[in-house]
Amino acid sequence: MLRNLLKPKWIALTLFLLLVIYVFINLSEWQFNRNFQKQSINSAISSELMKPEIEILNVEDLDNLKEWQKVKLKVDIESSQLQLVRKRYLEDKLGFYVVGSSKTENFKNIVINFGWIPIADQANQNPEIPNLSGTYEISGWLRIFEKHKPTPSDYPPLQIATISKENFKNISNNFYIQAKELNPKFGEIRQLGEPKLSAGPHLSYAIQWVLFALLVPIGWFILLRSENK
């Protein structure tokens, strides 16, 4: 059996399988790290969601808080300032987020995601923006602005690709508000719920790569015994 290991093809096969084991171990470590990072993010989100709601009197105070902190404030909304964010899903259904820059009681601008509306049908990608003009008391969560993506030139007017600062005027803070409740109520728009926290598949993937790494030398030994016979 040992004599077979000195053959060129077995030397090459052994070196190749050692490389495969090294790759599998590194992939496993990468997935373990991703699982740890996901757990840390979930823990931070859970911590913010458990904190009591804060009433916001000054928009500048938002930057002293963290994402997913619950807040409440009063705003004046003009429907002319509303836009639709395309390609957004709720319960696996395609639709739009209704977002807009609104004025607070001290006349500062803040961006609010009022909620989700469905597309009327696949052929109608330009639904009417709901009329939300009026004064509202908003309860919701702080969200960090999305990374900006230029809005494609073929989008209809008042439709955008991302909830990013670049799509709104005179925004100084780093957060927008994802509404969970509007007062007075507005039935046409569906508010978004709390995030559904999940550890994801990273731990199972990590264990999978460990098992693959263990199977390689077993397979190598079986092949070696078979050739010896």
N, C-alpha and C positions, 0 to 999 in steps of 0.2 A: 504493500500500500504506500509506504513512504517513497519507494522507487518511482511510483507514478507522479509524485509531487514534483519531481525534478524534470519532468517533461515540459517543454516550452508551452504547450497548450494549457497545462495545469497551472503553471506559473502565471500565465496571462489571466486565466480565469480567476485565480485566487486574488490577484491584485485588483482586478475589476470588481469582484464582490466586496473586497475591503473598501473600495471607493463607494460602492452602493450603500454599505452599512454606514459609512461616514455621512453620506447625504441624508439617509433616513433619520439618523440621530439628530442632525442639524434641523431637519424639518420638524421633528418632534419637539425640540427645544423652542423653535419658533412658535409653534402652536401653544405650548405651555405658557410662553410669554404673552401671547395674545389673550389667552384665557385669563391670566392674571390682570392684564390691562383692562379687560372687559369687566371683571369683578370690581376693580377699583372705580371705574366709571359708574357702574350701577350703584355702588355704595355711596358715591358722591351725590348722584341724582336722588337716591332715596333719602339721604340726609336733608337735602333742600326741600323735597316734597313734604317732609314731616314738620317743617318749620311753620309757625303761624303766618297768616296773611299779613302783609304790610301795606298800609295806605300810603300812596305816593303823593306828596304835595309838591315836590320839586323834581323835574326830570333828571337833573344832574345827580340826584341821589342814586339813580339806577346803577351807575358804574361802581358803586360801593357794594353791590350785591353780586350774587352768583346765578348762573343759569339754573332754571327750574324753581327759583324762589317764587312763591305766590304773592301777587301784588293786587292792589285795587286802586283805581283812580277814576276821575270823571273827565270826560273828553267831549269836545264838540266835533261832530263828523259832518263833512260835506261830501255828498256822493260823487261830485266832480273830481274828488281827490282819490277815488278808489280805483284799483287795478285788479286784474285777474292773473294769478300765477298758474301757468299751464302745467299739465302732466302731473297732477297730484292725486293720490289714491286715498280712499277711505273705505275700509272693509272690502278691499279688492275691486272697488268701483272707481273708474276714472272720472276726474272732474277738475275743478279749479279751487284755489284758495282765493278768498276775497280779502285783499289787503289795502291799506291806505295810510297816509300820513294825516294824523288828527291833531287838533290843538288841545292842550291841557288848560286848566283853569288859569295858569300863569302865562298862557299864550306861547308855550313852547311846543315844538312839533315832536311827535312820537309816532312810530310805525306800529300798527296793530294788524294782526292776522285775525280777522273776524270769524273765520271758519271756512267750511267747504260747501260747494254746490256742485251737483253732477252736470255732466254735459247732457244736453237734450237728446242728442243722438250722434252717431259717428259722423254724420254729414254736417252737423251744426257745431262747429268749433268756435262760434262767436256768440255765446249767450249774452243776454242782457244783464248788466250789472245791477244788483239789487239797490233799491233806494234806501239808504241808511241815514239820510240827513237828519240831524237832531243831536240832542245832548244825551249821552249815555253814561251810566256807571259800569265800568269794565272790571271784571275779575278775571285774572289769568296768570300765566306763567311767563317769566322772563326767558327769552331765547336769544342766542347769539346769532347775529346776521349770517346768512349763508355766503359762501364764496361766490363772488360775482361771475356770471357768465353773460356775455353780450346777448341781447335779445335778437333772435334771427329776424332778418328784414321782411320775411313773409308772414310774421305774426300780425294779426289784426291790431288796430289801435287799442291802447290801454291793456294790452296783454304782455306779460313779461315772463322771463325764464326763471328768475331767482328772487328770493326775498333778501336783497342786498342793499347796502347803503347807497350804492351808485344809482339805484332806481328811484330814489326819493330826494327831495330837496330839503336843505336846512336841518339835517339830522346830525346831532353832535354826539349822542350817546352810543354805546356799543351793543345795545339790546333792542329787540322789538318785543311786543307782548303778544302771546298766543292766547286769545280769549277762551275762557271756559264758561263764561256766563255774561250775557248782555242784559242790562236793565234799563229801559223796558225790553221785553223779549222780542226777538225777531225770528219768526218761525221758518222762513225760507232757508236760512243758513244753518248748517249743522256745525256745532262747536266740536273741537277736537278734544279727546280725553287725555288723561295722564299717559305718559309713555309706558308701554308694556316692556318691562325689563326682562331680559333673557341672557343667560350666560353664553348662548350660541353653541355651535358644534365644536369649538376649539379643543376642549378637553378630550372628546371622543376621537378627534383627528390626531391629537398628540399620542394617545394610547395606541391608535392604529399604526402610526409610524414606528413606535417602539416594537410592536408585534412583528411588523415587517422586517425590522432589523434583526430580531431574534430568529426569524424563519430562514434568513439567508444562510447562516452557517449550518443550520440543520439540513437544508437542501444541498449545500456544498458537500457535507459528509455523506449523504445518501448517494450522490453522484459518484463520489470517490469509491465507496464500497461497491457500487454497481460495476464500475470499471475494473476494479480489482478482481471481481468474480469472473 
